[in-house]
Amino acid sequence: MEIKAYTCPQCGAPLNVEEGTTFTQCQSCGSKIKITYSKNEIPQAREFITPDGIAIASAIVPESYELEAKYNSTWQSEMVPFIASVSATSSDHQVYMSSFSKEIFHDLRNPFLTTIMSLVQCHANNGYRKFLEPEEYLKQEAEKIAGGTLTPIAKTTLPSALSNSPDTAKQMLDNDIYAYGLFMEMQPKSINSLCESVLYKYSGKLNDRDIYVLAGMDYEGAELVYSLPGLDGLGDMTEKALNSFRDAFKKSVGKELPSGSDLISSFNNVMSGKDKMTMKDYMNGGLLGKMMREKKEKAPETKEEVKVERNPDDPIPFGHSKEYGKHVDHVLFGVQRSYFCMYYAEKENEANSVFGRFVATIAPDPSLAQRENQLINNKLDMIRQQANRNQAMAQQKMLELQRMQARTSQMIADNARHASDGLMDSWRRKMDSDSRISSAYSEAIRGVNTYTTTDGRNVEVSTVADHVYQNNYGDVYGVSGNALDQSLLNNLNWTELKK
């Protein structure tokens, strides 16, 4: 930090002014004085560059401060391909400042959306977390830096770019929501949104000394409701339909329906015959069709929801629309940029001055912003291409299924006709040899035997039948003569019954 000597124009008292200060107050007469600089004295922004040469940002920071920059290439979500951070520490290590790039968090409150996202390959889901109040988020992050518990003591507006241009910030948020809707192939509607800049001051202890932490951020968020073709306001109905689907799978296959990407493997196993699941239970209209029928046939069960009484003219607190009786599918919230400053109590004047200039002048490196946009576009293109491939595979599977169903139906019809002809011939021969069967009332006289089906029913079949079979629809046929070929029985899913 550099100190320059000036003289008060009112009383002539000496002024000690920190480098870059634009306003000060004379300690002798109390006059407020604007400090102007010659062209050569204007503070210059310093570059924050990682050890491997990635330019992160620039800001006005005293020359005596040590700079550090970090670049984490881990994707947090489709809209956040990396996290970049910068920090500056005073030469005496009494003042520490840092700033972090954009973070976006998703609180999916609709189970259908959760299922959809779990099936998207190449999807980044590190940014999924339950909604967190802005002040709670900042407190957690500030305590990470301080390494201990902090107590909030003040709140004000952060003098950042968002607070200076709130309309621009709101437009950027609307653009992000629109882009996310295109990616999800849905129509998002924001029922509650927020763009604000906040700065909290906390107090605490470090090495038995009093410290303060300033924590601020450009915060934004939206509570969204989505619309799909034929499905509006999915809500709890979707969870009910999914539960019904899980029950059908377990009943037919004998095991629990897997979640996530394994759901696709399960579908392929059914198609290939590894899992014997009836088409009636599984593929009758597909998952979406099953949900649609569930929605039409059954009304949703009413659930008691906590509703908060409020003045109709008061805005609903962001993130709490459901508590006020509004349906919400998705809470999208996050930080465009966060700022932190930790300092010992005796360094408060220096820290406030340096931190204020740091917040007001920090700017991302243009090449980093370009890289961010390129990575996002590449990621979305990759997901779209994968979605197109999945759709083509699903269509091919459906065509194969339809052909298989047609062949099976024809085989069932042909064999049923042959079995029926054989039964009629046997019956006519029996009637010619023993007319007493047609008029007798006892089982022996009527010439029938009793068989028990696989579901516990008792059925009577003519004694002329040497073999009795039940198909997967529950129909029973008796056949005289030799038993049917076992491979044919397996293909038709027939079972021979015992007396």
Order of alpha helices (4+ residues) and beta strands (2+ residues): beta-beta-beta-beta-beta-beta-beta-beta-beta-beta-alpha-alpha-beta-alpha-alpha-beta-beta-beta-alpha-alpha-alpha-alpha-beta-alpha-beta-alpha-alpha-beta-beta-beta-beta-alpha-beta
